[in-house]
Amino acid sequence: MSESRMSKLKAIFWTPKFFQFVLCGGGGTLVNFCVSLLASRYMNATLAYVIGYSVSLFVTYGLNTWLVFKQRFSMIRFVKFVISYIPNFLILFTFVAVLLNRFHLPEVVVYLAAAALGLPVTFVIVKLFAFGTKKEREEE
């Protein structure tokens, strides 16, 4: 990897905001994990994951709004936040569905592994689309 490409990646991902995003995502992931695990006792594990993921979006939006991007809560921003998570959801849902239904791996392992995917891409989309201002997007 070239020096300039490495510098660009470092400028995006080696920042306090990214690490705060990771911590808030960790909180949302913990909610997703717990809700998915609990719900999977009463329903299909794939459906349980969808429910856990949905609940975690509310938690993650709140944490990111309050702690990372320090902006006011907004319905428009929440909708943008949810849209920002669609690519992440599709990747994770496919991953979960395949590993649970095709390879029959333990739910705990699958949920934890799924939680580790998509973080950098999601950060960039959320930062620019859901929370970024025009000025911030031009500066980056």
N, CA, C and O of each residue as an XYZ file, in Angstrom:
560
protein
N       0.852     -1.173      0.000
C       0.000      0.000      0.000
C       0.897      1.236      0.000
O       1.878      1.308      0.741
N       0.546      2.202     -0.839
C       1.369      3.401     -0.959
C       1.283      4.258      0.306
O       0.340      4.168      1.093
N       2.302      5.084      0.460
C       2.400      5.961      1.633
C       1.223      6.933      1.708
O       0.684      7.159      2.791
N       0.815      7.516      0.568
C      -0.290      8.483      0.587
C      -1.620      7.808      0.904
O      -2.455      8.380      1.605
N      -1.821      6.603      0.396
C      -3.058      5.873      0.687
C      -3.117      5.527      2.175
O      -4.170      5.626      2.804
N      -1.987      5.123      2.721
C      -1.920      4.801      4.145
C      -2.195      6.053      4.986
O      -2.870      5.975      6.012
N      -1.680      7.187      4.560
C      -1.922      8.453      5.272
C      -3.401      8.826      5.248
O      -3.941      9.296      6.249
N      -4.052      8.619      4.115
C      -5.476      8.924      4.001
C      -6.299      8.025      4.921
O      -7.207      8.491      5.610
N      -5.976      6.739      4.927
C      -6.690      5.814      5.805
C      -6.466      6.175      7.274
O      -7.391      6.121      8.084
N      -5.255      6.534      7.598
C      -4.939      6.920      8.977
C      -5.717      8.173      9.379
O      -6.197      8.269     10.509
N      -5.842      9.126      8.465
C      -6.568     10.373      8.753
C      -8.054     10.122      8.992
O      -8.702     10.875      9.720
N      -8.585      9.086      8.393
C     -10.004      8.763      8.573
C     -10.225      7.910      9.814
O     -11.125      8.181     10.609
N      -9.395      6.870      9.979
C      -9.682      5.852     10.986
C      -8.839      5.948     12.255
O      -9.186      5.315     13.253
N      -7.775      6.692     12.259
C      -6.956      6.814     13.470
C      -7.269      8.152     14.132
O      -6.396      9.002     14.306
N      -8.538      8.313     14.496
C      -9.007      9.563     15.085
C      -9.820      9.258     16.335
O     -10.374      8.167     16.468
N      -9.894     10.225     17.259
C     -10.744     10.019     18.446
C     -12.197      9.741     18.069
O     -12.864      8.931     18.713
N     -12.688     10.411     17.024
C     -14.087     10.224     16.612
C     -14.332      8.781     16.175
O     -15.371      8.206     16.498
N     -13.388      8.194     15.446
C     -13.551      6.803     15.020
C     -13.580      5.876     16.231
O     -14.408      4.967     16.295
N     -12.684      6.098     17.188
C     -12.650      5.236     18.369
C     -13.901      5.403     19.230
O     -14.375      4.439     19.831
N     -14.434      6.621     19.292
C     -15.707      6.836     19.984
C     -16.831      6.107     19.253
O     -17.701      5.505     19.882
N     -16.807      6.164     17.924
C     -17.787      5.456     17.103
C     -17.721      3.957     17.385
O     -18.750      3.293     17.506
N     -16.507      3.435     17.487
C     -16.325      2.014     17.783
C     -16.916      1.674     19.154
O     -17.585      0.653     19.311
N     -16.666      2.534     20.142
C     -17.221      2.282     21.478
C     -18.752      2.344     21.482
O     -19.409      1.507     22.100
N     -19.307      3.329     20.798
C     -20.771      3.415     20.710
C     -21.328      2.227     19.940
O     -22.367      1.671     20.296
N     -20.630      1.851     18.890
C     -21.028      0.656     18.150
C     -20.940     -0.579     19.023
O     -21.749     -1.499     18.897
N     -19.958     -0.598     19.905
C     -19.840     -1.708     20.853
C     -21.053     -1.778     21.769
O     -21.548     -2.863     22.071
N     -21.530     -0.617     22.212
C     -22.748     -0.576     23.035
C     -23.952     -1.091     22.260
O     -24.750     -1.874     22.776
N     -24.074     -0.642     21.012
C     -25.163     -1.112     20.164
C     -25.032     -2.603     19.868
O     -26.025     -3.329     19.829
N     -23.807     -3.045     19.662
C     -23.556     -4.463     19.406
C     -23.922     -5.316     20.610
O     -24.482     -6.403     20.470
N     -23.601     -4.817     21.779
C     -23.953     -5.540     23.000
C     -25.480     -5.668     23.107
O     -25.995     -6.728     23.460
N     -26.189     -4.591     22.802
C     -27.659     -4.635     22.808
C     -28.139     -5.637     21.758
O     -29.002     -6.467     22.042
N     -27.587     -5.562     20.558
C     -27.960     -6.479     19.492
C     -27.714     -7.925     19.926
O     -28.580     -8.784     19.756
N     -26.559     -8.184     20.472
C     -26.186     -9.528     20.911
C     -27.169    -10.050     21.960
O     -27.672    -11.168     21.844
N     -27.435     -9.241     22.974
C     -28.318     -9.675     24.067
C     -29.755     -9.882     23.588
O     -30.378    -10.896     23.901
N     -30.274     -8.922     22.832
C     -31.656     -9.034     22.342
C     -31.775    -10.220     21.379
O     -32.735    -10.987     21.451
N     -30.797    -10.367     20.476
C     -30.830    -11.486     19.526
C     -30.786    -12.824     20.237
O     -31.533    -13.744     19.904
N     -29.911    -12.922     21.212
C     -29.773    -14.177     21.950
C     -31.051    -14.496     22.725
O     -31.522    -15.633     22.719
N     -31.601    -13.491     23.383
C     -32.837    -13.686     24.135
C     -34.002    -14.037     23.204
O     -34.751    -14.978     23.464
N     -34.143    -13.280     22.132
C     -35.255    -13.514     21.202
C     -35.135    -14.866     20.508
O     -36.145    -15.482     20.169
N     -33.892    -15.334     20.293
C     -33.714    -16.615     19.597
C     -34.206    -17.801     20.417
O     -34.352    -18.907     19.897
N     -34.459    -17.568     21.690
C     -35.040    -18.635     22.520
C     -36.519    -18.842     22.199
O     -37.083    -19.895     22.499
N     -37.148    -17.827     21.585
C     -38.591    -17.861     21.323
C     -38.948    -17.885     19.848
O     -40.115    -18.060     19.500
N     -37.960    -17.710     18.972
C     -38.259    -17.651     17.540
C     -37.037    -18.076     16.739
O     -35.973    -18.348     17.295
N     -37.208    -18.126     15.445
C     -36.128    -18.430     14.514
C     -34.950    -17.488     14.754
O     -35.147    -16.287     14.938
N     -33.736    -18.019     14.754
C     -32.547    -17.226     15.077
C     -32.321    -16.084     14.088
O     -31.864    -15.014     14.489
N     -32.623    -16.282     12.829
C     -32.438    -15.216     11.841
C     -33.396    -14.056     12.116
O     -32.992    -12.894     12.066
N     -34.652    -14.364     12.402
C     -35.618    -13.326     12.751
C     -35.212    -12.638     14.058
O     -35.353    -11.422     14.193
N     -34.719    -13.405     15.002
C     -34.252    -12.840     16.269
C     -33.130    -11.840     16.023
O     -33.060    -10.810     16.693
N     -32.256    -12.133     15.073
C     -31.164    -11.217     14.757
C     -31.689     -9.918     14.166
O     -31.184     -8.843     14.488
N     -32.693    -10.007     13.306
C     -33.296     -8.803     12.720
C     -33.875     -7.922     13.830
O     -33.711     -6.702     13.803
N     -34.536     -8.521     14.781
C     -35.112     -7.765     15.904
C     -34.004     -7.137     16.748
O     -34.082     -5.960     17.103
N     -32.985     -7.912     17.066
C     -31.858     -7.382     17.844
C     -31.168     -6.242     17.129
O     -30.803     -5.245     17.752
N     -30.987     -6.379     15.833
C     -30.345     -5.336     15.036
C     -31.186     -4.065     15.041
O     -30.652     -2.963     15.168
N     -32.490     -4.218     14.903
C     -33.387     -3.056     14.891
C     -33.338     -2.300     16.212
O     -33.247     -1.072     16.219
N     -33.396     -3.015     17.320
C     -33.321     -2.372     18.633
C     -31.973     -1.665     18.790
O     -31.902     -0.553     19.314
N     -30.918     -2.316     18.336
C     -29.580     -1.728     18.494
C     -29.417     -0.447     17.683
O     -28.612      0.407     18.055
N     -30.159     -0.287     16.579
C     -30.071      0.951     15.795
C     -30.500      2.163     16.620
O     -29.873      3.219     16.542
N     -31.557      2.018     17.405
C     -32.009      3.122     18.258
C     -30.937      3.484     19.282
O     -30.635      4.658     19.492
N     -30.377      2.475     19.906
C     -29.340      2.699     20.923
C     -28.106      3.340     20.290
O     -27.564      4.312     20.814
N     -27.673      2.793     19.172
C     -26.466      3.298     18.516
C     -26.656      4.722     18.008
O     -25.746      5.544     18.110
N     -27.824      5.016     17.466
C     -28.090      6.388     17.020
C     -27.993      7.355     18.206
O     -27.344      8.397     18.119
N     -28.637      6.998     19.294
C     -28.598      7.866     20.475
C     -27.179      8.100     20.978
O     -26.803      9.234     21.274
N     -26.403      7.049     21.075
C     -25.022      7.185     21.551
C     -24.174      8.015     20.599
O     -23.396      8.863     21.035
N     -24.320      7.775     19.304
C     -23.535      8.541     18.330
C     -23.932     10.004     18.300
O     -23.079     10.884     18.184
N     -25.226     10.262     18.403
C     -25.698     11.646     18.402
C     -25.160     12.401     19.602
O     -24.692     13.533     19.485
N     -25.232     11.765     20.742
C     -24.871     12.411     22.002
C     -23.359     12.466     22.223
O     -22.833     13.519     22.584
N     -22.656     11.364     22.015
C     -21.249     11.276     22.392
C     -20.253     11.541     21.267
O     -19.230     12.188     21.491
N     -20.534     11.056     20.071
C     -19.537     11.125     19.001
C     -19.662     12.405     18.190
O     -18.700     13.163     18.066
N     -20.838     12.647     17.641
C     -21.004     13.760     16.724
C     -21.575     15.010     17.395
O     -21.652     16.073     16.780
N     -21.969     14.873     18.651
C     -22.428     15.984     19.491
C     -23.420     16.898     18.756
O     -23.240     18.112     18.659
N     -24.454     16.264     18.254
C     -25.506     16.995     17.571
C     -26.830     16.717     18.269
O     -26.939     15.799     19.082
N     -27.824     17.518     17.941
C     -29.142     17.310     18.537
C     -29.855     16.158     17.857
O     -29.611     15.858     16.689
N     -30.735     15.519     18.605
C     -31.543     14.444     18.039
C     -32.444     15.026     16.952
O     -32.993     16.117     17.109
N     -32.590     14.302     15.867
C     -33.387     14.768     14.745
C     -33.975     13.556     14.027
O     -33.278     12.567     13.801
N     -35.237     13.633     13.675
C     -35.878     12.538     12.957
C     -35.238     12.362     11.581
O     -35.024     11.235     11.136
N     -34.935     13.461     10.913
C     -34.295     13.378      9.593
C     -32.928     12.708      9.721
O     -32.585     11.839      8.919
N     -32.154     13.105     10.717
C     -30.838     12.500     10.929
C     -30.971     11.022     11.290
O     -30.156     10.203     10.864
N     -32.000     10.676     12.078
C     -32.211      9.273     12.421
C     -32.508      8.457     11.161
O     -31.982      7.356     10.996
N     -33.346      8.991     10.276
C     -33.662      8.286      9.028
C     -32.385      8.117      8.195
O     -32.144      7.045      7.640
N     -31.578      9.163      8.109
C     -30.308      9.062      7.382
C     -29.387      8.029      8.043
O     -28.696      7.275      7.358
N     -29.386      8.004      9.357
C     -28.578      7.039     10.105
C     -29.004      5.613      9.751
O     -28.164      4.754      9.483
N     -30.310      5.374      9.753
C     -30.828      4.043      9.422
C     -30.463      3.682      7.977
O     -30.043      2.557      7.707
N     -30.621      4.627      7.055
C     -30.248      4.381      5.657
C     -28.755      4.068      5.559
O     -28.345      3.217      4.769
N     -27.947      4.756      6.361
C     -26.502      4.514      6.366
C     -26.163      3.094      6.787
O     -25.122      2.562      6.401
N     -27.016      2.490      7.561
C     -26.773      1.141      8.071
C     -27.322      0.044      7.156
O     -27.101     -1.137      7.427
N     -28.025      0.397      6.091
C     -28.583     -0.632      5.204
C     -27.493     -1.516      4.591
O     -27.620     -2.739      4.639
N     -26.429     -0.945      4.018
C     -25.385     -1.834      3.475
C     -24.795     -2.748      4.557
O     -24.562     -3.932      4.315
N     -24.563     -2.205      5.721
C     -24.037     -2.991      6.838
C     -25.014     -4.106      7.203
O     -24.610     -5.252      7.401
N     -26.286     -3.772      7.291
C     -27.293     -4.770      7.638
C     -27.322     -5.899      6.613
O     -27.364     -7.073      6.982
N     -27.301     -5.551      5.330
C     -27.367     -6.583      4.290
C     -26.173     -7.527      4.358
O     -26.319     -8.740      4.205
N     -25.004     -6.967      4.587
C     -23.802     -7.796      4.730
C     -23.931     -8.692      5.955
O     -23.699     -9.898      5.871
N     -24.299     -8.111      7.086
C     -24.387     -8.882      8.323
C     -25.513     -9.917      8.269
O     -25.338    -11.052      8.712
N     -26.651     -9.529      7.731
C     -27.778    -10.461      7.641
C     -27.402    -11.676      6.797
O     -27.692    -12.813      7.167
N     -26.754    -11.423      5.661
C     -26.325    -12.523      4.789
C     -25.326    -13.419      5.520
O     -25.415    -14.645      5.463
N     -24.387    -12.794      6.199
C     -23.380    -13.523      6.965
C     -24.045    -14.413      8.019
O     -23.729    -15.598      8.131
N     -24.957    -13.837      8.779
C     -25.655    -14.581      9.828
C     -26.490    -15.707      9.220
O     -26.439    -16.845      9.686
N     -27.253    -15.386      8.186
C     -28.118    -16.398      7.581
C     -27.304    -17.571      7.037
O     -27.697    -18.726      7.201
N     -26.187    -17.284      6.399
C     -25.371    -18.353      5.821
C     -24.701    -19.183      6.923
O     -24.738    -20.413      6.890
N     -24.090    -18.501      7.894
C     -23.363    -19.248      8.925
C     -24.293    -20.026      9.849
O     -23.932    -21.099     10.333
N     -25.480    -19.497     10.094
C     -26.426    -20.223     10.944
C     -27.151    -21.319     10.161
O     -27.228    -22.463     10.609
N     -27.672    -20.967      9.006
C     -28.524    -21.897      8.272
C     -27.766    -22.897      7.406
O     -28.216    -24.026      7.213
N     -26.644    -22.490      6.900
C     -25.889    -23.381      6.000
C     -24.841    -24.190      6.755
O     -24.709    -25.397      6.552
N     -24.091    -23.504      7.637
C     -22.990    -24.177      8.329
C     -23.323    -24.559      9.765
O     -22.554    -25.261     10.424
N     -24.471    -24.095     10.246
C     -24.967    -24.456     11.576
C     -23.962    -24.176     12.702
O     -23.796    -24.973     13.625
N     -23.306    -23.030     12.596
C     -22.394    -22.617     13.665
C     -23.209    -22.138     14.863
O     -24.364    -21.747     14.698
N     -22.639    -22.159     16.054
C     -23.368    -21.692     17.246
C     -23.773    -20.220     17.107
O     -23.013    -19.402     16.590
N     -24.966    -19.905     17.572
C     -25.487    -18.539     17.474
C     -24.555    -17.518     18.096
O     -24.333    -16.449     17.528
N     -24.011    -17.836     19.249
C     -23.128    -16.893     19.941
C     -21.931    -16.549     19.067
O     -21.567    -15.379     18.948
N     -21.330    -17.534     18.469
C     -20.164    -17.319     17.606
C     -20.548    -16.487     16.388
O     -19.831    -15.561     16.010
N     -21.672    -16.818     15.781
C     -22.112    -16.109     14.580
C     -22.433    -14.652     14.893
O     -22.021    -13.754     14.158
N     -23.167    -14.410     15.978
C     -23.514    -13.031     16.334
C     -22.261    -12.205     16.630
O     -22.174    -11.045     16.227
N     -21.313    -12.785     17.318
C     -20.072    -12.058     17.618
C     -19.267    -11.794     16.346
O     -18.749    -10.694     16.152
N     -19.164    -12.786     15.496
C     -18.425    -12.606     14.240
C     -19.109    -11.573     13.351
O     -18.439    -10.747     12.731
N     -20.430    -11.615     13.286
C     -21.176    -10.657     12.460
C     -20.980     -9.233     12.969
O     -20.941     -8.284     12.186
N     -20.858     -9.098     14.270
C     -20.674     -7.775     14.866
C     -19.352     -7.137     14.456
O     -19.234     -5.911     14.450
N     -18.362     -7.948     14.114
C     -17.043     -7.439     13.757
C     -16.938     -6.996     12.295
O     -15.924     -6.417     11.907
N     -17.942     -7.249     11.493
C     -17.894     -6.902     10.067
C     -18.435     -5.499      9.794
O     -19.270     -4.994     10.544
N     -17.969     -4.893      8.751
C     -18.565     -3.670      8.234
C     -18.293     -2.391      8.990
O     -18.820     -1.347      8.606
N     -17.507     -2.414     10.031
C     -17.304     -1.233     10.865
C     -16.705     -0.041     10.106
O     -17.289      1.042     10.152
N     -15.579     -0.187      9.417
C     -15.001      0.994      8.743
C     -15.912      1.604      7.686
O     -16.025      2.827      7.596
N     -16.557      0.771      6.891
C     -17.451      1.289      5.847
C     -18.627      2.018      6.477
O     -19.008      3.100      6.029
N     -19.192      1.428      7.506
C     -20.328      2.045      8.183
C     -19.940      3.379      8.799
O     -20.710      4.338      8.734
N     -18.758      3.452      9.394
C     -18.293      4.710      9.992
C     -18.261      5.823      8.953
O     -18.767      6.918      9.198
N     -17.673      5.549      7.805
C     -17.552      6.578      6.770
C     -18.934      7.016      6.282
O     -19.183      8.211      6.126
N     -19.825      6.066      6.043
C     -21.163      6.408      5.551
C     -21.928      7.228      6.592
O     -22.539      8.243      6.261
N     -21.891      6.784      7.846
C     -22.606      7.504      8.909
C     -22.026      8.897      9.092
O     -22.764      9.877      9.196
N     -20.725      8.980      9.132
C     -20.066     10.269      9.361
C     -20.425     11.275      8.262
O     -20.740     12.429      8.552
N     -20.378     10.839      7.022
C     -20.623     11.767      5.922
C     -22.099     11.990      5.633
O     -22.520     13.122      5.395
N     -22.884     10.925      5.652
C     -24.285     11.033      5.237
C     -25.213     11.444      6.370
O     -26.046     12.334      6.200
N     -25.075     10.807      7.516
C     -26.031     11.056      8.591
C     -25.642     12.247      9.466
O     -26.505     13.014      9.895
N     -24.349     12.401      9.729
C     -23.931     13.435     10.676
C     -23.074     14.531     10.070
O     -22.851     15.561     10.706
N     -22.602     14.335      8.881
C     -21.709     15.322      8.289
C     -22.428     16.559      7.822
O     -23.564     16.508      7.352
N     -21.744     17.664      7.962
C     -22.258     18.913      7.397
C     -21.590     19.111      6.040
O     -20.608     18.441      5.719
N     -22.109     20.000      5.279
C     -21.521     20.268      3.983
C     -20.055     20.699      4.149
O     -19.189     20.282      3.379
N     -19.795     21.514      5.134
C     -18.441     22.002      5.386
C     -17.514     20.842      5.739
O     -16.404     20.767      5.211
N     -17.943     19.933      6.622
C     -17.120     18.796      7.012
C     -16.822     17.899      5.812
O     -15.699     17.419      5.654
N     -17.826     17.675      4.972
C     -17.611     16.827      3.797
C     -16.610     17.451      2.844
O     -15.814     16.734      2.238
N     -16.630     18.775      2.697
C     -15.682     19.450      1.802
C     -14.274     19.396      2.366
O     -13.312     19.297      1.604
N     -14.129     19.458      3.694
C     -12.801     19.434      4.317
C     -12.161     18.051      4.242
O     -10.936     17.938      4.217
N     -12.972     17.006      4.206
C     -12.422     15.651      4.156
C     -12.222     15.266      2.732
O     -11.765     14.158      2.450
